[in-house]
Every structure is written in C-alpha cells, then in structure tokens.
Amino acid sequence: MIVHLPFPPKELSPNGRHDRRAISGIRATYRDTCYYLTKQAAKAWAPITCDIAMSLTFVQPDLRRRDVDNMLASAKAAIDGFAKALKMDDRQFKPITVDWVREKGSAGALILELSPMALMQAADEEMGAIL
C-alpha cells in the first residue's frame, strides 16, 4: 500500500522556534488531512495487529538541506493520521526506513509505503501460518 501525502508544514519542524500551542492547530489539520487521504486510499483495508515495515520518502519541494531526524519528527502527525485511518497503533510500524529526494519547484510530498512483502508476511502471522 502506498499513500501520497502533503509535505509536512515547516511549522512542524522541531528546529522551528514556534510555541507548541501556536502550532497545535497546524498539527491537527495536517494529521486530519493525512487521515482522510489514507482512508480514501485504503478502502478495503483490514487492520493488522502485528509489526509491519514502513517506508517514508520525503519529496522535498526545494533544494534546502534538511536533517533526516528532523524530517521524521515533522512527519509524526502524518504517521499518526495514517495509523488511525488503518486502525493500527503507530508502534506497529517496525522497522521504519526513511529516504528523501529533492524536486525543485514541486509542491513536495510525503510518501508512506507498507511493502507488499511485509503485508503478506503480516497476513500470514495474523492467520498463524508458519513461514
């Protein structure tokens, strides 16, 4: 499953000097947007209760240098919305891989992917099959 989400707002970067109360609305709006986009993409999704590998790819909207740990932190609301839409706990996403590409002039995006192989293995584990 692959879901394309908007690039995290700059206010969600942990390097920003924003008051937490001031950005709570931005965080909630971003989380809700990611929830609805994931819900729309995952119409026939059945919840999984075991761990599953997740990949995040940040499509940066500019050529600015960003730290991978800050990009991951700024995506927390997206991951929360994604997990809620799939009726999963975000701690089930294990391992998480992070990558990024730069596309100058694009709007940017955050691509969340649960790999097909990981989904098949998770389904087998859910059903009690021996791999």
DRENTORKOL-3810 file (N, C-alpha, C; in nm, 4 decimals):
REM DRENTORKOL-3810
@n.u->0.0842; n.v->-0.1166; n.w->0.0000; ca.u->0.0000; ca.v->0.0000; ca.w->0.0000; c.u->0.0894; c.v->0.1238; c.w->0.0000
@n.u->0.0574; n.v->0.2158; n.w->-0.0881; ca.u->0.1323; ca.v->0.3416; ca.w->-0.0981; c.u->0.0328; c.v->0.4571; c.w->-0.0876
@n.u->0.0641; n.v->0.5530; n.w->-0.0017; ca.u->-0.0206; ca.v->0.6712; ca.w->0.0146; c.u->0.0659; c.v->0.7960; c.w->-0.0032
@n.u->0.0213; n.v->0.8847; n.w->-0.0909; ca.u->0.0905; ca.v->1.0116; ca.w->-0.1147; c.u->0.0225; c.v->1.1193; c.w->-0.0308
@n.u->0.1012; n.v->1.1820; n.w->0.0551; ca.u->0.0504; ca.v->1.2848; ca.w->0.1466; c.u->0.1234; c.v->1.4160; c.w->0.1202
@n.u->0.0666; n.v->1.5267; n.w->0.1658; ca.u->0.1370; ca.v->1.6546; ca.w->0.1505; c.u->0.2660; c.v->1.6569; c.w->0.2329
@n.u->0.3625; n.v->1.7333; n.w->0.1860; ca.u->0.4869; ca.v->1.7520; ca.w->0.2600; c.u->0.4539; c.v->1.8188; c.w->0.3933
@n.u->0.5185; n.v->1.7776; n.w->0.5029; ca.u->0.4871; ca.v->1.8372; ca.w->0.6334; c.u->0.5082; c.v->1.9893; c.w->0.6342
@n.u->0.4163; n.v->2.0626; n.w->0.6959; ca.u->0.4329; ca.v->2.2080; ca.w->0.7066; c.u->0.5611; c.v->2.2437; c.w->0.7818
@n.u->0.6232; n.v->2.3522; n.w->0.7430; ca.u->0.7508; ca.v->2.3915; ca.w->0.8049; c.u->0.7372; c.v->2.4170; c.w->0.9543
@n.u->0.6187; n.v->2.4545; n.w->0.9989; ca.u->0.5977; ca.v->2.4818; ca.w->1.1416; c.u->0.6137; c.v->2.3563; c.w->1.2273
@n.u->0.6019; n.v->2.2381; n.w->1.1666; ca.u->0.6135; ca.v->2.1139; ca.w->1.2423; c.u->0.7580; c.v->2.0675; c.w->1.2599
@n.u->0.8511; n.v->2.1376; n.w->1.2013; ca.u->0.9917; ca.v->2.1021; ca.w->1.2175; c.u->1.0337; c.v->2.1288; c.w->1.3617
@n.u->1.1042; n.v->2.0350; n.w->1.4237; ca.u->1.1493; ca.v->2.0579; ca.w->1.5613; c.u->1.2524; c.v->2.1696; c.w->1.5716
@n.u->1.3109; n.v->2.2103; n.w->1.4597; ca.u->1.4073; ca.v->2.3211; ca.w->1.4625; c.u->1.3390; c.v->2.4572; c.w->1.4657
@n.u->1.2099; n.v->2.4593; n.w->1.4409; ca.u->1.1360; ca.v->2.5857; ca.w->1.4432; c.u->1.1276; c.v->2.6412; c.w->1.5835
@n.u->1.1151; n.v->2.7670; n.w->1.5941; ca.u->1.1069; ca.v->2.8326; ca.w->1.7248; c.u->0.9621; c.v->2.8720; c.w->1.7540
@n.u->0.8711; n.v->2.7777; n.w->1.7288; ca.u->0.7289; ca.v->2.8048; ca.w->1.7456; c.u->0.6804; c.v->2.7538; c.w->1.8810
@n.u->0.5888; n.v->2.8251; n.w->1.9389; ca.u->0.5246; ca.v->2.7825; ca.w->2.0619; c.u->0.4355; c.v->2.6623; c.w->2.0308
@n.u->0.4408; n.v->2.5595; n.w->2.1141; ca.u->0.3623; ca.v->2.4377; ca.w->2.0895; c.u->0.2135; c.v->2.4670; c.w->2.0773
@n.u->0.1642; n.v->2.5587; n.w->2.1569; ca.u->0.0215; ca.v->2.5921; ca.w->2.1494; c.u->-0.0124; c.v->2.6600; c.w->2.0181
@n.u->0.0815; n.v->2.7373; n.w->1.9663; ca.u->0.0571; ca.v->2.8095; ca.w->1.8418; c.u->0.0489; c.v->2.7155; c.w->1.7220
@n.u->0.1202; n.v->2.6028; n.w->1.7277; ca.u->0.1188; ca.v->2.5124; ca.w->1.6130; c.u->0.0254; c.v->2.3932; c.w->1.6314
@n.u->-0.0446; n.v->2.3858; n.w->1.7425; ca.u->-0.1320; ca.v->2.2700; ca.w->1.7662; c.u->-0.2407; c.v->2.2602; c.w->1.6590
@n.u->-0.2922; n.v->2.3716; n.w->1.6134; ca.u->-0.3936; ca.v->2.3702; ca.w->1.5074; c.u->-0.3364; c.v->2.3225; c.w->1.3742
@n.u->-0.2138; n.v->2.3637; n.w->1.3454; ca.u->-0.1474; ca.v->2.3204; ca.w->1.2217; c.u->-0.1239; c.v->2.1702; c.w->1.2268
@n.u->-0.0782; n.v->2.1222; n.w->1.3412; ca.u->-0.0525; ca.v->1.9789; ca.w->1.3591; c.u->-0.1824; c.v->1.8995; c.w->1.3434
@n.u->-0.2894; n.v->1.9454; n.w->1.4053; ca.u->-0.4176; ca.v->1.8750; ca.w->1.3977; c.u->-0.4730; c.v->1.8740; c.w->1.2552
@n.u->-0.4623; n.v->1.9859; n.w->1.1864; ca.u->-0.5101; ca.v->1.9932; ca.w->1.0481; c.u->-0.4309; c.v->1.8986; c.w->0.9585
@n.u->-0.2988; n.v->1.8957; n.w->0.9748; ca.u->-0.2137; ca.v->1.8077; ca.w->0.8951; c.u->-0.2449; c.v->1.6604; c.w->0.9252
@n.u->-0.2616; n.v->1.6269; n.w->1.0528; ca.u->-0.2947; ca.v->1.4896; ca.w->1.0925; c.u->-0.4285; c.v->1.4475; c.w->1.0309
@n.u->-0.5284; n.v->1.5356; n.w->1.0378; ca.u->-0.6602; ca.v->1.5041; ca.w->0.9824; c.u->-0.6558; c.v->1.4893; c.w->0.8303
@n.u->-0.5794; n.v->1.5748; n.w->0.7638; ca.u->-0.5638; ca.v->1.5645; ca.w->0.6182; c.u->-0.5025; c.v->1.4305; c.w->0.5815
@n.u->-0.3984; n.v->1.3901; n.w->0.6536; ca.u->-0.3326; ca.v->1.2621; ca.w->0.6272; c.u->-0.4256; c.v->1.1455; c.w->0.6577
@n.u->-0.5071; n.v->1.1599; n.w->0.7606; ca.u->-0.6056; ca.v->1.0573; ca.w->0.7949; c.u->-0.7037; c.v->1.0372; c.w->0.6787
@n.u->-0.7614; n.v->1.1459; n.w->0.6297; ca.u->-0.8624; ca.v->1.1343; ca.w->0.5236; c.u->-0.8027; c.v->1.0862; c.w->0.3918
@n.u->-0.6820; n.v->1.1296; n.w->0.3592; ca.u->-0.6179; ca.v->1.0828; ca.w->0.2364; c.u->-0.5851; c.v->0.9330; c.w->0.2450
@n.u->-0.5429; n.v->0.8879; n.w->0.3626; ca.u->-0.5145; ca.v->0.7457; ca.w->0.3812; c.u->-0.6435; c.v->0.6654; c.w->0.3768
@n.u->-0.7464; n.v->0.7146; n.w->0.4419; ca.u->-0.8770; ca.v->0.6476; ca.w->0.4428; c.u->-0.9289; c.v->0.6302; c.w->0.3000
@n.u->-0.9128; n.v->0.7337; n.w->0.2200; ca.u->-0.9569; ca.v->0.7302; ca.w->0.0808; c.u->-0.8759; c.v->0.6274; c.w->0.0004
@n.u->-0.7466; n.v->0.6162; n.w->0.0279; ca.u->-0.6600; ca.v->0.5241; ca.w->-0.0469; c.u->-0.6754; c.v->0.3793; c.w->-0.0014
@n.u->-0.7213; n.v->0.3573; n.w->0.1202; ca.u->-0.7263; ca.v->0.2221; ca.w->0.1783; c.u->-0.8696; c.v->0.1764; c.w->0.2000
@n.u->-0.9465; n.v->0.1732; n.w->0.0949; ca.u->-1.0888; ca.v->0.1403; ca.w->0.1082; c.u->-1.1141; c.v->-0.0006; c.w->0.1582
@n.u->-1.0376; n.v->-0.0977; n.w->0.1126; ca.u->-1.0609; ca.v->-0.2375; ca.w->0.1505; c.u->-0.9576; c.v->-0.2867; c.w->0.2520
@n.u->-0.9072; n.v->-0.1995; n.w->0.3322; ca.u->-0.8020; ca.v->-0.2346; ca.w->0.4281; c.u->-0.8598; c.v->-0.3107; c.w->0.5467
@n.u->-0.7917; n.v->-0.4198; n.w->0.5836; ca.u->-0.8269; ca.v->-0.4943; ca.w->0.7041; c.u->-0.7165; c.v->-0.4693; c.w->0.8064
@n.u->-0.7508; n.v->-0.4285; n.w->0.9278; ca.u->-0.6484; ca.v->-0.3975; ca.w->1.0279; c.u->-0.5556; c.v->-0.5162; c.w->1.0549
@n.u->-0.4299; n.v->-0.4847; n.w->1.0826; ca.u->-0.3272; ca.v->-0.5839; ca.w->1.1142; c.u->-0.2789; c.v->-0.5542; c.w->1.2557
@n.u->-0.2572; n.v->-0.6589; n.w->1.3345; ca.u->-0.2158; ca.v->-0.6370; ca.w->1.4734; c.u->-0.0682; c.v->-0.6645; c.w->1.4986
@n.u->0.0037; n.v->-0.7172; n.w->1.3996; ca.u->0.1468; ca.v->-0.7442; ca.w->1.4203; c.u->0.2309; c.v->-0.6305; c.w->1.3609
@n.u->0.3614; n.v->-0.6356; n.w->1.3846; ca.u->0.4523; ca.v->-0.5340; ca.w->1.3317; c.u->0.4628; c.v->-0.5450; c.w->1.1800
@n.u->0.4820; n.v->-0.4300; n.w->1.1151; ca.u->0.4949; ca.v->-0.4274; ca.w->0.9698; c.u->0.5925; c.v->-0.3167; c.w->0.9301
@n.u->0.6760; n.v->-0.3461; n.w->0.8324; ca.u->0.7765; ca.v->-0.2494; ca.w->0.7869; c.u->0.7100; c.v->-0.1340; c.w->0.7122
@n.u->0.7556; n.v->-0.0133; n.w->0.7409; ca.u->0.7044; ca.v->0.1059; ca.w->0.6742; c.u->0.8203; c.v->0.1851; c.w->0.6174
@n.u->0.7968; n.v->0.2418; n.w->0.5019; ca.u->0.8966; ca.v->0.3249; ca.w->0.4355; c.u->0.8388; c.v->0.4650; c.w->0.4171
@n.u->0.9178; n.v->0.5653; n.w->0.4527; ca.u->0.8794; ca.v->0.7048; ca.w->0.4315; c.u->0.9752; c.v->0.7650; c.w->0.3297
@n.u->0.9213; n.v->0.8290; n.w->0.2286; ca.u->1.0033; ca.v->0.9008; ca.w->0.1318; c.u->0.9561; c.v->1.0451; c.w->0.1290
@n.u->1.0461; n.v->1.1343; n.w->0.1611; ca.u->1.0161; ca.v->1.2775; ca.w->0.1585; c.u->1.0562; c.v->1.3312; c.w->0.0213
@n.u->0.9617; n.v->1.3882; n.w->-0.0500; ca.u->0.9898; ca.v->1.4553; ca.w->-0.1771; c.u->0.9984; c.v->1.6032; c.w->-0.1422
@n.u->1.1210; n.v->1.6522; n.w->-0.1283; ca.u->1.1415; ca.v->1.7890; ca.w->-0.0818; c.u->1.1036; c.v->1.8886; c.w->-0.1910
@n.u->1.0335; n.v->1.9942; n.w->-0.1545; ca.u->0.9867; ca.v->2.0908; ca.w->-0.2538; c.u->1.0933; c.v->2.1903; c.w->-0.3003
@n.u->1.2112; n.v->2.1812; n.w->-0.2415; ca.u->1.3175; ca.v->2.2758; ca.w->-0.2766; c.u->1.4526; c.v->2.2087; c.w->-0.2548
@n.u->1.5590; n.v->2.2824; n.w->-0.2730; ca.u->1.6933; ca.v->2.2267; ca.w->-0.2602; c.u->1.7552; c.v->2.2506; c.w->-0.1218
@n.u->1.6748; n.v->2.2993; n.w->-0.0288; ca.u->1.7244; ca.v->2.3258; ca.w->0.1059; c.u->1.7716; c.v->2.1971; c.w->0.1734
@n.u->1.8781; n.v->2.2080; n.w->0.2501; ca.u->1.9294; ca.v->2.0913; ca.w->0.3228; c.u->1.8453; c.v->2.0681; c.w->0.4474
@n.u->1.8065; n.v->1.9440; n.w->0.4670; ca.u->1.7286; ca.v->1.9076; ca.w->0.5849; c.u->1.7903; c.v->1.7847; c.w->0.6503
@n.u->1.7832; n.v->1.7784; n.w->0.7824; ca.u->1.8305; ca.v->1.6614; ca.w->0.8562; c.u->1.7227; c.v->1.5542; c.w->0.8527
@n.u->1.7652; n.v->1.4289; n.w->0.8377; ca.u->1.6696; ca.v->1.3193; ca.w->0.8298; c.u->1.5911; c.v->1.3043; c.w->0.9605
@n.u->1.6546; n.v->1.3275; n.w->1.0746; ca.u->1.5834; ca.v->1.3140; ca.w->1.2013; c.u->1.4772; c.v->1.4219; c.w->1.2182
@n.u->1.5030; n.v->1.5418; n.w->1.1674; ca.u->1.4032; ca.v->1.6485; ca.w->1.1749; c.u->1.2873; c.v->1.6233; c.w->1.0794
@n.u->1.3179; n.v->1.5664; n.w->0.9621; ca.u->1.2095; ca.v->1.5336; ca.w->0.8682; c.u->1.1188; c.v->1.4269; c.w->0.9293
@n.u->1.1787; n.v->1.3268; n.w->0.9914; ca.u->1.0992; ca.v->1.2216; ca.w->1.0547; c.u->1.0139; c.v->1.2793; c.w->1.1679
@n.u->1.0721; n.v->1.3663; n.w->1.2488; ca.u->0.9964; ca.v->1.4282; ca.w->1.3585; c.u->0.8812; c.v->1.5139; c.w->1.3056
@n.u->0.9032; n.v->1.5836; n.w->1.1950; ca.u->0.7973; ca.v->1.6681; ca.w->1.1398; c.u->0.6847; c.v->1.5853; c.w->1.0780
@n.u->0.7105; n.v->1.4562; n.w->1.0540; ca.u->0.6093; ca.v->1.3679; ca.w->0.9947; c.u->0.5280; c.v->1.2931; c.w->1.0999
@n.u->0.5496; n.v->1.3198; n.w->1.2271; ca.u->0.4788; ca.v->1.2474; ca.w->1.3325; c.u->0.3275; c.v->1.2571; c.w->1.3167
@n.u->0.2757; n.v->1.3742; n.w->1.2885; ca.u->0.1308; ca.v->1.3907; ca.w->1.2722; c.u->0.0805; c.v->1.3100; c.w->1.1524
@n.u->0.1597; n.v->1.3029; n.w->1.0457; ca.u->0.1212; ca.v->1.2248; ca.w->0.9281; c.u->0.1143; c.v->1.0767; c.w->0.9620
@n.u->0.2146; n.v->1.0285; n.w->1.0353; ca.u->0.2174; ca.v->0.8877; ca.w->1.0739; c.u->0.0997; c.v->0.8558; c.w->1.1658
@n.u->0.0675; n.v->0.9473; n.w->1.2568; ca.u->-0.0469; ca.v->0.9279; ca.w->1.3461; c.u->-0.1778; c.v->0.9190; c.w->1.2676
@n.u->-0.1968; n.v->1.0097; n.w->1.1710; ca.u->-0.3177; ca.v->1.0072; ca.w->1.0884; c.u->-0.3252; c.v->0.8819; c.w->1.0026
@n.u->-0.2116; n.v->0.8406; n.w->0.9477; ca.u->-0.2010; ca.v->0.7199; ca.w->0.8660; c.u->-0.2404; c.v->0.5975; c.w->0.9496
@n.u->-0.1824; n.v->0.5852; n.w->1.0683; ca.u->-0.2111; ca.v->0.4714; ca.w->1.1558; c.u->-0.3582; c.v->0.4699; c.w->1.1987
@n.u->-0.4120; n.v->0.5849; n.w->1.2316; ca.u->-0.5520; ca.v->0.5927; ca.w->1.2745; c.u->-0.6447; c.v->0.5488; c.w->1.1618
@n.u->-0.6161; n.v->0.5910; n.w->1.0398; ca.u->-0.7003; ca.v->0.5537; ca.w->0.9259; c.u->-0.6962; c.v->0.4035; c.w->0.9008
@n.u->-0.5834; n.v->0.3405; n.w->0.9295; ca.u->-0.5680; ca.v->0.1966; ca.w->0.9081; c.u->-0.6080; c.v->0.1154; c.w->1.0315
@n.u->-0.6521; n.v->0.1845; n.w->1.1366; ca.u->-0.6899; ca.v->0.1221; ca.w->1.2636; c.u->-0.5739; c.v->0.0403; c.w->1.3203
@n.u->-0.4564; n.v->0.1036; n.w->1.3204; ca.u->-0.3354; ca.v->0.0413; ca.w->1.3723; c.u->-0.2732; c.v->0.1326; c.w->1.4774
@n.u->-0.1841; n.v->0.0760; n.w->1.5556; ca.u->-0.1055; ca.v->0.1536; ca.w->1.6513; c.u->0.0251; c.v->0.1887; c.w->1.5810
@n.u->0.0673; n.v->0.3137; n.w->1.5875; ca.u->0.1876; ca.v->0.3528; ca.w->1.5134; c.u->0.3144; c.v->0.2820; c.w->1.5618
@n.u->0.3119; n.v->0.2210; n.w->1.6787; ca.u->0.4304; ca.v->0.1462; ca.w->1.7217; c.u->0.4434; c.v->0.0134; c.w->1.6478
@n.u->0.3415; n.v->-0.0242; n.w->1.5707; ca.u->0.3475; ca.v->-0.1453; ca.w->1.4888; c.u->0.4351; c.v->-0.1264; c.w->1.3654
@n.u->0.4652; n.v->-0.0024; n.w->1.3285; ca.u->0.5477; ca.v->0.0239; ca.w->1.2117; c.u->0.6935; c.v->0.0025; c.w->1.2498
@n.u->0.7421; n.v->-0.1189; n.w->1.2192; ca.u->0.8759; ca.v->-0.1559; ca.w->1.2625; c.u->0.9316; c.v->-0.2559; c.w->1.1639
@n.u->1.0418; n.v->-0.2325; n.w->1.1026; ca.u->1.1249; ca.v->-0.1122; ca.w->1.1071; c.u->1.0682; c.v->-0.0016; c.w->1.0189
@n.u->1.1190; n.v->0.1180; n.w->1.0397; ca.u->1.0838; ca.v->0.2331; ca.w->0.9564; c.u->1.2091; c.v->0.2754; c.w->0.8815
@n.u->1.1963; n.v->0.2857; n.w->0.7506; ca.u->1.3077; ca.v->0.3368; ca.w->0.6710; c.u->1.2699; c.v->0.4748; c.w->0.6195
@n.u->1.3688; n.v->0.5610; n.w->0.6125; ca.u->1.3464; ca.v->0.6995; ca.w->0.5707; c.u->1.4400; c.v->0.7313; c.w->0.4551
@n.u->1.3845; n.v->0.7914; n.w->0.3520; ca.u->1.4627; ca.v->0.8338; ca.w->0.2368; c.u->1.4083; c.v->0.9695; c.w->0.1925
@n.u->1.4822; n.v->1.0379; n.w->0.1087; ca.u->1.4348; ca.v->1.1660; ca.w->0.0572; c.u->1.4926; c.v->1.1907; c.w->-0.0806
@n.u->1.4181; n.v->1.2685; n.w->-0.1572; ca.u->1.4622; ca.v->1.3155; ca.w->-0.2883; c.u->1.4293; c.v->1.4639; c.w->-0.2949
@n.u->1.5014; n.v->1.5356; n.w->-0.3786; ca.u->1.4766; ca.v->1.6789; ca.w->-0.3945; c.u->1.4202; c.v->1.7032; c.w->-0.5333
@n.u->1.3084; n.v->1.7720; n.w->-0.5387; ca.u->1.2472; ca.v->1.8088; ca.w->-0.6652; c.u->1.2161; c.v->1.9581; c.w->-0.6614
@n.u->1.3113; n.v->2.0360; n.w->-0.7070; ca.u->1.2944; ca.v->2.1810; ca.w->-0.7060; c.u->1.1716; c.v->2.2191; c.w->-0.7873
@n.u->1.0891; n.v->2.3032; n.w->-0.7306; ca.u->0.9705; ca.v->2.3522; ca.w->-0.7988; c.u->0.8464; c.v->2.2670; c.w->-0.7782
@n.u->0.8598; n.v->2.1515; n.w->-0.7125; ca.u->0.7410; ca.v->2.0693; ca.w->-0.6876; c.u->0.6746; c.v->2.1174; c.w->-0.5585
@n.u->0.5547; n.v->2.0695; n.w->-0.5352; ca.u->0.4833; ca.v->2.1044; ca.w->-0.4124; c.u->0.5354; c.v->2.0236; c.w->-0.2943
@n.u->0.6129; n.v->1.9203; n.w->-0.3241; ca.u->0.6625; ca.v->1.8340; ca.w->-0.2186; c.u->0.5580; c.v->1.7296; c.w->-0.1825
@n.u->0.6022; n.v->1.6244; n.w->-0.1191; ca.u->0.5116; ca.v->1.5166; ca.w->-0.0789; c.u->0.5789; c.v->1.4318; c.w->0.0279
@n.u->0.4986; n.v->1.3548; n.w->0.0942; ca.u->0.5458; ca.v->1.2522; ca.w->0.1860; c.u->0.4790; c.v->1.1240; c.w->0.1401
@n.u->0.5591; n.v->1.0264; n.w->0.1010; ca.u->0.5059; ca.v->0.9000; ca.w->0.0512; c.u->0.5268; c.v->0.7948; c.w->0.1591
@n.u->0.4169; n.v->0.7392; n.w->0.2084; ca.u->0.4220; ca.v->0.6333; ca.w->0.3090; c.u->0.3882; c.v->0.5027; c.w->0.2390
@n.u->0.4709; n.v->0.4018; n.w->0.2642; ca.u->0.4504; ca.v->0.2739; ca.w->0.1965; c.u->0.4652; c.v->0.1577; c.w->0.2931
@n.u->0.3680; n.v->0.0697; n.w->0.2886; ca.u->0.3773; ca.v->-0.0587; ca.w->0.3563; c.u->0.4053; c.v->-0.1572; c.w->0.2444
@n.u->0.5211; n.v->-0.2219; n.w->0.2489; ca.u->0.5639; ca.v->-0.3039; ca.w->0.1352; c.u->0.4746; c.v->-0.4263; c.w->0.1176
@n.u->0.4539; n.v->-0.4678; n.w->-0.0085; ca.u->0.3696; ca.v->-0.5856; ca.w->-0.0346; c.u->0.4198; c.v->-0.7108; c.w->0.0367
@n.u->0.5517; n.v->-0.7318; n.w->0.0381; ca.u->0.6062; ca.v->-0.8495; ca.w->0.1053; c.u->0.5766; c.v->-0.8433; c.w->0.2549
@n.u->0.5935; n.v->-0.7260; n.w->0.3137; ca.u->0.5648; ca.v->-0.7106; ca.w->0.4563; c.u->0.4165; c.v->-0.7328; c.w->0.4844
@n.u->0.3294; n.v->-0.6896; n.w->0.3929; ca.u->0.1855; ca.v->-0.7109; ca.w->0.4104; c.u->0.1520; c.v->-0.8598; c.w->0.4044
@n.u->0.2147; n.v->-0.9324; n.w->0.3121; ca.u->0.1889; ca.v->-1.0763; ca.w->0.3023; c.u->0.2385; c.v->-1.1488; c.w->0.4257
@n.u->0.3566; n.v->-1.1116; n.w->0.4746; ca.u->0.4097; ca.v->-1.1740; ca.w->0.5956; c.u->0.3218; c.v->-1.1429; c.w->0.7156
@n.u->0.2744; n.v->-1.0190; n.w->0.7245; ca.u->0.1873; ca.v->-0.9803; ca.w->0.8354; c.u->0.0565; c.v->-1.0589; c.w->0.8302
@n.u->0.0015; n.v->-1.0759; n.w->0.7106; ca.u->-0.1220; ca.v->-1.1530; ca.w->0.6963; c.u->-0.0995; c.v->-1.2975; c.w->0.7385
@n.u->0.0148; n.v->-1.3553; n.w->0.6996; ca.u->0.0475; ca.v->-1.4925; ca.w->0.7403; c.u->0.0592; c.v->-1.5027; c.w->0.8911
@n.u->0.1241; n.v->-1.4059; n.w->0.9545; ca.u->0.1382; ca.v->-1.4062; ca.w->1.1001; c.u->0.0023; c.v->-1.3931; c.w->1.1679
@n.u->-0.0826; n.v->-1.3078; n.w->1.1118; ca.u->-0.2166; ca.v->-1.2887; ca.w->1.1684; c.u->-0.2954; c.v->-1.4188; c.w->1.1651
@n.u->-0.2762; n.v->-1.4957; n.w->1.0586; ca.u->-0.3523; ca.v->-1.6199; ca.w->1.0422; c.u->-0.2842; c.v->-1.7376; c.w->1.1107
@n.u->-0.1643; n.v->-1.7152; n.w->1.1669; ca.u->-0.0956; ca.v->-1.8198; ca.w->1.2396; c.u->-0.0179; c.v->-1.9153; c.w->1.1501
@n.u->0.0074; n.v->-1.8746; n.w->1.0268; ca.u->0.0830; ca.v->-1.9607; ca.w->0.9358; c.u->0.2297; c.v->-1.9612; c.w->0.9738
@n.u->0.2975; n.v->-2.0679; n.w->0.9456; ca.u->0.4420; ca.v->-2.0778; ca.w->0.9707; c.u->0.5138; c.v->-2.0434; c.w->0.8425
@n.u->0.6067; n.v->-1.9474; n.w->0.8510; ca.u->0.6805; ca.v->-1.9055; ca.w->0.7324; c.u->0.8021; c.v->-1.9914; c.w->0.7117
END
